[in-house]
């Protein structure tokens, strides 16, 4: 089984040690940065990469559980905004990301 999938703005991977699936969508431009992390299901992971339009992959990822979000754009009125939606899942994803680099 493929353990990592990647699109233009998204990356998804499987962590065999925890038997969990994670995904990240990140946009970086001259306007700033947005970073969203999700815990996804195997079903979502299996479908990723099967769409002609990469935005469809991003929409599928967004159906998973949001674990972390960060936005720092020139359009924000309060400056950078960082939210951890699920601390345990976010920490598990960070550990798995370090192993997958």
Backbone torsions as a table, in degrees:
resi	resn	phi	psi	omega
1	UNK	NA	140.4	176.5
2	UNK	-67.8	131.2	-176.7
3	UNK	-98.9	-12.8	-178.0
4	UNK	-144.9	138.5	177.0
5	UNK	-132.3	148.6	-175.4
6	UNK	-143.8	138.7	173.9
7	UNK	-120.5	-165.4	-178.2
8	UNK	-64.8	-46.9	-177.7
9	UNK	-118.1	3.0	-176.1
10	UNK	-129.9	154.8	174.3
11	UNK	-139.6	138.1	176.9
12	UNK	-133.8	147.6	178.9
13	UNK	-152.8	161.2	178.4
14	UNK	-109.4	134.3	175.5
15	UNK	-105.7	104.5	-176.6
16	UNK	-66.6	-24.3	-179.7
17	UNK	-68.6	-34.1	-179.1
18	UNK	-108.6	-6.5	-177.5
19	UNK	57.3	43.5	-178.7
20	UNK	-126.7	156.8	-179.7
21	UNK	-118.6	138.3	-178.1
22	UNK	-134.5	157.7	177.2
23	UNK	-148.1	153.5	178.3
24	UNK	-135.9	137.9	173.0
25	UNK	-118.7	124.7	-177.6
26	UNK	-134.9	128.9	175.7
27	UNK	-116.3	127.5	175.3
28	UNK	-128.6	125.9	179.1
29	UNK	-148.7	-178.5	179.1
30	UNK	-67.4	-17.0	177.1
31	UNK	-80.9	-15.6	179.9
32	UNK	140.9	-153.0	-175.2
33	UNK	-139.5	143.0	172.3
34	UNK	-132.7	135.5	-178.3
35	UNK	-138.1	125.0	-179.0
36	UNK	-129.1	132.4	179.4
37	UNK	-120.8	144.3	-174.5
38	UNK	-137.8	149.2	163.8
39	UNK	-98.6	125.3	-175.7
40	UNK	-118.0	169.1	178.6
41	UNK	-91.9	167.2	175.5
42	UNK	-62.3	-37.9	179.6
43	UNK	-60.0	-44.5	177.3
44	UNK	-63.5	-47.7	-179.2
45	UNK	-57.1	-44.4	-178.4
46	UNK	-62.4	-32.4	-178.8
47	UNK	-81.6	-21.4	-176.8
48	UNK	-60.3	138.0	-179.7
49	UNK	89.2	-2.9	-177.0
50	UNK	-94.1	1.0	-178.5
51	UNK	-101.4	147.7	176.7
52	UNK	-71.2	-36.7	-179.3
53	UNK	-98.6	121.3	-176.2
54	UNK	-63.4	-24.8	178.1
55	UNK	-65.1	-25.5	175.8
56	UNK	-66.8	-36.2	175.1
57	UNK	-63.5	-41.9	178.6
58	UNK	-63.1	-41.8	178.3
59	UNK	-62.3	-39.3	177.8
60	UNK	-64.6	-43.6	178.3
61	UNK	-58.9	-40.4	-178.0
62	UNK	-64.8	-12.3	175.8
63	UNK	-78.9	-10.6	176.6
64	UNK	-77.7	-176.0	-179.0
65	UNK	-86.2	121.8	177.2
66	UNK	-68.0	129.1	178.2
67	UNK	-111.1	-23.0	-174.5
68	UNK	-160.1	143.9	172.6
69	UNK	-145.1	145.4	178.3
70	UNK	-143.5	131.5	177.1
71	UNK	-137.5	127.5	176.0
72	UNK	-140.3	86.6	-177.8
73	UNK	-123.3	160.9	-180.0
74	UNK	-68.7	-11.0	-179.7
75	UNK	-91.0	-10.5	179.6
76	UNK	-73.2	142.4	-178.3
77	UNK	-92.4	-20.6	-176.6
78	UNK	-109.0	3.1	-176.4
79	UNK	88.1	-160.8	-177.8
80	UNK	-59.7	140.7	178.1
81	UNK	-129.1	120.9	-179.3
82	UNK	-123.4	126.7	178.3
83	UNK	-129.8	132.9	172.9
84	UNK	-105.5	112.9	-175.3
85	UNK	-84.6	-31.8	-179.0
86	UNK	-145.0	98.2	-174.1
87	UNK	-58.2	-46.8	-177.6
88	UNK	-62.5	-46.8	-179.4
89	UNK	-67.0	-37.4	178.9
90	UNK	-63.9	-43.1	178.2
91	UNK	-65.4	-40.7	178.0
92	UNK	-62.6	-39.9	178.7
93	UNK	-66.9	-41.2	178.9
94	UNK	-61.1	-43.3	177.7
95	UNK	-62.7	-43.9	-179.5
96	UNK	-67.1	-38.0	177.7
97	UNK	-60.0	-42.6	179.4
98	UNK	-61.2	-36.1	178.7
99	UNK	-72.7	-28.0	-175.3
100	UNK	-91.7	2.6	-178.7
101	UNK	-76.5	NA	NA
